């Protein structure tokens, strides 16, 4: 018997609907559920087999019922199948419910007394789908008016501002826990001996050529006193190592050569050398830096 939607199409549509529901309700993080959880593939396979089996049973039942029909009924069904879609009974009934049209034979009862150069006007009812859509728009407008104009709910612009503010908070929180995204604003001084030991090794391998192994200064300045050319403190030292010294002279930028976490360890190690008084230190360069005064000026 004739089916509006082919069996294979029904199976595909239903399968993907179930697949979408599984992906929606199973929390699999950034990966699809069928990739993260192998059992989902087994479930989907069982669902597909069941859908095919159900369609096969329905098709077999239809064939049995068809064979039991008298010849006159079979002929009527065959004639129905040959009719185009628009001529089928169910389609005509559906269109009548959606449009409330009056048959052409009865249009005389709808004629109005208007006549414009032979053009006559019918008093047709508005289609139900249009009327209900209009009512839905009125309800939507009333809810919108109360929610946004009376109760003062957030509009699109306010929602965007809040989402951007929340995004900034989340980015800042992420950067605190993501060493490779650390910068001079989020860097903190390390005091753990293990971190300082790594910082010492990195300093000796990369910085000792200019500052000496004891940081007393050679080509570069003495890093153990209170004078700093580009400012002291963990943030300034981190910034200087990352971006380099003064243009045209001074230290090169180590950004890209050293990771932010490594630069943090080197800067923390340099901070730990304050007042170590190495032998034959280089004369002070730059301005006197006192952490407390710098913090007060920053406020």
C-alpha positions, 0 to 999 in steps of 0.5 A: 500500500502507498506510503507518503514517506518511504520506509528507508527515509523514515528509518534514516530520520528516526535514527538521526533524531535518536542520535541527536538526543543521545548526543544532547543528553550524554555529557561527553565534553568537547568530544562526541559521545559516540567517540568518547563512549564506545557503548554508545555505538553499540546502542546506536547499532541496536537502535538501527536494527530495531528500526529496520525490523519494525519497518519490515514487520509493518511492511509484512503486515500491510502485505498480508492485509492487502492480500486479504482484501477483496478484488474490488478494494484492491482495485480501489487502492490501486486507483488511489495510488495512481492519483497525484498527491493533490487529488488524494482525499487526505490532502484535500481534507488537510487543505480544507482545514488549513484554508476553510475554502468554500467549493467553487459551486457554493461561491455564490453565497459569498458574493458581496454587493460590490462590483468594480467594472465586472470584478466581484468580491467574495467574503472569504474567511481568513485562513485558520493558519493565518489567524492563529499566527496573528494571535500568536504574534499578539501574545508574543508582543504582550509577553515581550512588552511586559518582560522587557519594558515593564519588568526591565529584563536584559535586552540584547545589548545588556546581555552582550555586555554581561557576557563580555564581562564574564568572559574577561573574568573567565579569561583572567582565571584561565590565565592564572592556571595556564603558565604558557599564557602568563604575562607581567600582569598575572605573574607571581614570585615563586619561593619554592626551592625546587622552582628557584633551583630550576631558575638558577639553572636557566639563568646560568645557561641563558643569562650568565654570559652577560650578568655573570653566574653570580649575577654581579654584572658584566656586560649587563647590569648587576642584578643583586643590588637595589638599582634597576634600569627598567624597574625592579620587582617580579612584574618588571623583571618578567617584562624585561626578560620577555620583551628585552631591554631598551631599544638599540641597546640592552638585552634581547627579547627572550620571548619565544625562546623561553616559555613564560613559566621558565621566565617566571622561574628566572625572574623569581631566582633573580629576586632571591639574589637581592643583597647576596653581595657577589665578589667585585660587583658592577657599579649600580645602573639605573634608579633605586628601586624600593618595592614598598615605594613602587607599590605606593606610587602604583596606587 
